[in-house]
């Protein structure tokens, strides 16, 4: 406990430095002369939706001055990039115009520059896998148009299941159970060095394909900050993880201090409930780790939506001190009509999925090969 408290104090101090220019100072800064001369950008996030409505979200910022990462970037460059992600100036109360599927609406951002909205197509969409979205800045105005494009994930007609995955210590190591380790990982790594756990990328590709080219949709849910969205999307692409919607959080960094998202339950539960509502015809696989509250959150999802959760997959990270053993939740999950599988690697989870017909058995050798390759230093 003393170590955790020490980690918490150090992490908070570290994030206070990162957040020195954040919060209310941004509104003052933007109203000044500097804000008028900076280039504004719309940063859209990949959303998710159905054939009848689409969830669109993003942020309006003054240009964060980031360049693509490289595999040989030194640590100092990664630290600078992380600083710039958090130091970037949001544009309070900006207004954007959203266009998708022949529908248009305008929405106001909050005081942190974030906006989100539902948009309803004029006619039901085909189940095509994704829908393009255009977002244009309406206010504040600039001589040159400020716009961006993104896409909303809509399950294809061939999809047989949906996968919800945690990110921190499930897909990539972050040390989310210890704040100092998490802060260090966030600062010194880039998309090239944020390697997924051995075999996870191959396992997820197999789940996305199912028993063929099914195109099963992925929703990644993390308590990490939206400031790291571009890094995670780039890392997923570089390391071959299926493209999916990614739901993060506003960490609420302000000049007065750092408010860390120590409670994950409501954020993750809300995102999963939204997906279950949007995709009522699909059963779900829920993937997480034993380091935080994933098992308890997923157990609640299974209880609330009986028959919708095929299985709960938990990567065992060996941090069960001070809480009931994750395996003890198995009976409750089974009573809710689902299955809890706790395993140390992606191989055991992939084998279970193959035995149930959720992925093709002939993909197992590729998962095994990737596991061995990923675990080999070099």
Helices and strands as residue ranges (DSSP letters): H 2-18, H 24-31, H 33-37, E 40-45, E 47-49, E 54-62, H 75-87, E 95-100, E 103-108, E 114-119, E 129-139, E 147-154, E 161-166, H 179-188, H 200-209, E 218-225, G 226-228, H 229-238, E 245-249, E 253-254, E 257-258, H 265-278, E 283-289, H 294-304, E 309-315, G 326-329, H 330-335, E 340-343, H 346-355, G 361-363, H 364-374
